[in-house]
């Protein structure tokens, strides 16, 4: 439809470019998880300081990036999954066989990522939820959207009730007249352990590789726990991705006015809700119970609204940028999102963990964005030259070869012969 779609008919540049923005944007929040103790991602009180500068750095990430880039990534996963299923059907292949083999190998990659590289893996989550999402592949867009919003709302309600109950019980800790006083103290004591665990986490990740591996092996159930905790967020987002692909939203088929209207409809309320949730955390002194409630539940509606608005704004930008050189580089980074995602984990853990440069816990929040910008530059610089010589990114090629059970042609020259 657009000029940029005509330049490379075997690819949807809108999906590639969106994925490129997402894989770069997700690092803007993951960088904190790479470089600081885990709870610092949720609250600056845990680590990273509470000075005005530190809080401003936290606020920037919370308002603009937290959950939005992951949400965009999840939406694009659903769209790409549907695209591959459609192409399998058009090619006379069995969609279920193609899909489940891809998900099985993605799960293997995800477990390897979790155990051997970094604890913040999302690939196993996507593989697991992707198996469920396959069942909705034939639904029409409107039905997908209705069910996705219903499931997402259910997830927000359930997490609000669960973590909100903890907050309610904890509020009785200092009330001797309450029957919940003892239970409230137990909840408070449990969250108070976070402060004592931070030095242990610093020592672990500033040390050699083997103890880090042993710690992950000792928490082998964590990937499954993440699936259970994130199912009612990730599945609806994938379903939305399928619906937005079917409707032409993600393929750039909408008019510029429609993308602008979508962004203006969802960005202001989403940003306002997110600001309110951020203010509540600040007002509570970044209390851990409040921060966890905000992260797990209260931020959900605002995140979803901003994610849709971001997608609309980026698609509008893609339409306007046309065949620009910089957009081609972003699209190349997105075409190699798998390699760039795992590559980022390898680079960042090598920089921050003890078996590498050992900078874990030694860099403030604002300086972390310099590392983030440096990795963005690497993605943009290497992805396009690589794809000029090869058909796939290195890990995309490996995943494709394993899923198809045979080595796929890699060099473009060899493929053309």
N, C-alpha and C positions, 0 to 999 in steps of 0.2 A: 504494500500500500504506500508506504513512505519511501523516500529516496534511499534511506539507509537500509531498508529491507531488501532493496534490489541489488545491493553491492555484494551480498553473500547469501544467496537463496537457501543454502543448506543449513543456515543458522538463523535464529531469531535474535537480532542484535539487541532488541529491547530486553529480552531475558538475560542475555550475556552482560549487557551494560548494567542493568539493575543488580545482577549478581555481583558484578565488580564493585559497585558502590557498597553493597551489603558486606562483602567479605573484607573490604577495607574498614567500613564503619564498625563492624563487630569487634575489631581490634581496639577501638577507642575505649571500650569498656573492659575487654579481656585483658588489656595491658595491666590494669590494677590487679587482677587475679594472678597474672604471671609474676608480678613484682612484689606483692605484699601478701600478708596472711589472708586467708579466705574471707574472714568476716569483714575485712576492710572494704571489700566490694559492696557490702550492704551498709556499713556505717563507718564514717571517718573516726568515730570514737574508738573503734577497735585498733586502728593503726592508720597512719597517714596524717595525724594531727588534727587539731580543732582550732587552728588559727583562722582568721578571716580568709587568708589566701588558700589554706587547705580546704575550707568549707566551700569556697568559690569553685575550686577544682572539682570537688565532689558534686556540687550543684550542676556544673556544666555537663558532667557525664550523666547524672541522674535525669536531668531535664531533656537533654538532646539525644542521648544514645541508649541508655539502659533499657533493654527489652525491645527497642524499636528496630534495631538492626537484626537482632535475632528473630524478631517477628517477620521482618522482610525476608530473611533467609528461609524461614519456615514456609511462608507464602510461595516463594519461588521454588522450593522443593516440591510442593504440591503441584505447581504448574508444570515443572519439568517432568515429574513423574507421569502426569497425564499426557504430555507430549510424546514421551517414549512409548507409552502404552498405545497411543494412537498410531504411531509409526510402526509398531510391532504388528498391529492388526492390519495395517495397509500393506505390510510386507508378507502377509500370510503366516506370521509366527503366532505362537500361543502367548497372549499377553500375560497370563498368570505365570507361565514359566519364565519369561523374560524378567518380569517384575520381581518375583520372589528370589530368583538367583541373584539379581542385583542387590536386593535388600540383605540377603544372607551374607554376601561378601562385604557389604557396607558395615554390617554388624561386626564382622571380623576386624575390619580396619578400625572401627570405633573402639573395640576392646583393646586392640594393640595400642591405640592412641592413649587410652585411659591408663593402662597398666605401665606402659614403657616410656611415655612422653609427658603427658599432662593430665591432671585430674579433671579438667573442665571440658571434657569431650561432649559433643552433641551428636556425633555420627551414630552411635548406638541407639540413642533416643530416636533419631530420624528413621533409622532402619526399622526399629520396632513399631513406631507409630505408622510408618509408611506401609507396613503390612496390613494394618487396619484400614488405612485410607483407601487402599485398593478396592475395598468393597463399595465405595461410593463413586467409582469412576464413571458410571453411566447416568448419574443423577444430572438433571438439568441445573443451570446456574442458580435460578431462584430458590430451588429446594435446597441446594448446597448452602447458600447464604443463610437461609432461615435456620437450618439445623446447626450450622457453624456458630451463629450468634447465640442460639439456645445452649449449646454445649459450653461455649465460652462463658456465658453468664452463670451456668451451673458450676463451672470450675471456680469462678470468682466467689460465688456464694459459699461453696463448701470450704474453700481455703479461708474465707473471712470468718466463718463460724469456728473452724478449728483453731486458727491462731488468735482470733478474737476471744475465744473462750480462755485461752492461756492468759491473755492480757487482762481479762475480767477477773480471773482467779488471782492473778498476781497483785491486782489492786487491793485485795483484801489482806495482803501480807502484814500491814501495819495497823490493822483494825482488830483489837482484841475482842470486840463484841461479835465479830463475824465467825460463822461456823466454818468459813473457808480460810481462816488465818494460816493454819499449818500448811494446807495445800498451796496457798499463795506464796509462802516462804520457800517451799520446795521448788516452785516454778522459778522464783527469783534466784535461788541458789544455783539452779541449773544454768540459767543464762549468765550468772556471774562467773561461771567457769571459763567463759570466753576469754576473759582477761588473763587468766592463768595459763590458758592454752597458747596464747600468742607467742610467748618466749620459746615454747616447745616447737612451734611451727617454724619460727625463725631459725632455731638451731637445726631442725631437720633439713630445710631447704638451702641452708648455707653449707651443708655438709656434703659428703660423697653420694654417689648414685645409689648404692646398694640399700641403705636404710630407707630412701625414698621409695624404691621399688617394693621393699618389704612392707612398708606402710600401706601401699595401694593393694598389694596382694592380701593384706589383712582386712581390707575393706572391699572385698571382691563383689559384694552385693550392691555397692553404690550405683553402678549403672542401671540396675533394675529398679532401685529406689527412685532414681531420677525419672525413669519412665513413668512410674506410678504417680509421682508428684507433678509431672509436667504434661501428662496425657491430655487433660482437659484444657490446656492452652495450645499445645502443639498440634493436636488433631484438628481443632477448629481452624487454626491458621492454614494448615495444609488444605482443608476443604475450601477455605476462602480462595486460596491460590488456584485450585481447580476451577472454581466458579469464575474468578477474574480472568483466567485463561480462556474459558469457554465464551465469556462475554466479549472478548476482544480487548479488554482493559490492559492486560499485560503484554499484548502483542503490538500495542501502539495503534490500534484500529479506531480508538475514540478521537473525537475532535479536540483540539486544544482547549476550547471553551469548556468542554466536559471535564477535562483533567483539572482545569482551574477551579471549576465549580466544586469538584470533589475535595480538592485541597482546602478551599475556603470553608467548606462545610464541616470538615473534621479537625483541621489543625487548631483553630482557636479553642474549642471546648476541650480537646485533648490536652493542649498545652496548659490551659487553666486548671484542669483537674490535676495534672502532674505537678504544677506549682503548689497547689493546695496540699498535696500529699508531701511534697518536699518541705513545705512550711511546717506541717505537723511534726515532722521528724526533728527539724531544727528547734521548734518550740519545746519538744520533749527532751532536748539535750542529747539527741541521737541515742536515746535509750534503746537497748538491743531488742526488747520486745516490740516496741513501736516500729523500729526499723524493719524487723522481720515481717510484721503485719503489712507494712507499706510495700515491701519488696514482693512478698508472696501474694498479696490480695488487693490492697487498695490501689496499687498502680495499674492494675489490669485494664480497666476501661480506658484510661488515658493513653496507655501504651498502644492499645488497639487502634484508637482513633488516629493517633500520630503516625502509626505505621502505615495506615491506608493513605493518609495525607502525604507522607514522605514518598510513597510509591507514585502517587499522582504527580507530585512536583518533579520527581526524577524523570518520569516518563515525558512530562512537558519539556524538561531540559533536553532529553534525548531527541525529541521531535525538532527542537530548535537548533540543536548542535549539528544535525545532519551527519555528513561524512567527515567531521573534523578529526584531526590527528589525535587530539587528546581523548576524544570519545572512543576511538579505535583502541587506544591503550587500556582504557577502563574496561571495554568489552572483552579484550584479550585476557585481562586479569580475571574477569568473571567466567570466561570460558575455561579457565584453569583454576576455578575456585577451590576445587578439592586439593590440588597441589599447593595452592597458596595458603589455604587454611592449615593444612598439616605442616607445611613448610614454616609458617609463622610460629607454630608451637615449638618446632625444633629450634628455630633461631632464638626465640624469646627465652625458652628454658635454658638454653646454652648461655645466654647473656646473664640471666638473673640467678640461676641455681649454682650451688657450690661446686659442682663438677665442671662448671664453665667459668664465667667471670666473677661469679659470686656476689652479684649486686642486689640480691634479694633483701628487701626492706631498707635499702640504702638510698633510694631515689624518691624524691617527693612527687606528689601527684602532677604538678604542672610540668616537671621535667620529663615525666613519663610520656607526655604527648610528643616530645622530640623523638623518642624511640619509636613511637607510633608513626610519626611522619616519615622517619627513615625507612620503616618497613613498607609503608605505602609506596615510597619511591622505588624500592626494590621490586615490588609487585608490578608496577607500571613499566619499569625498565626492562625486565627480563621476559615478561609474558608474551609480548607481541613478537620480538625476535625469535623466540622459541617456536611460536605457532607459524611463523613464516617458513620454518624448516620441517616442522612436524605437525601431524594431524591432531594430536592430543597432547595435553600436559602429561608429565611422566606418571603421575598417580591415576589420572583419568585413563591412560592407556592400560595400566596394570589392572584397574578395576574392570574395564571393558573386556580385557583378555580373559580374566578369571571368570567373569559372568558368562562369557560366551564359550568358555572351555577350549579356546585356541588363541594363539598369539595373533593379535590384530596388526595390520600394516601400520607402521609408525611414521616413517619418512614420507613426505609428500611426493618426492620424486619416485619412490618405489611404488607408491599407491597409483601413480599415474601411468606406470608402465603396463 
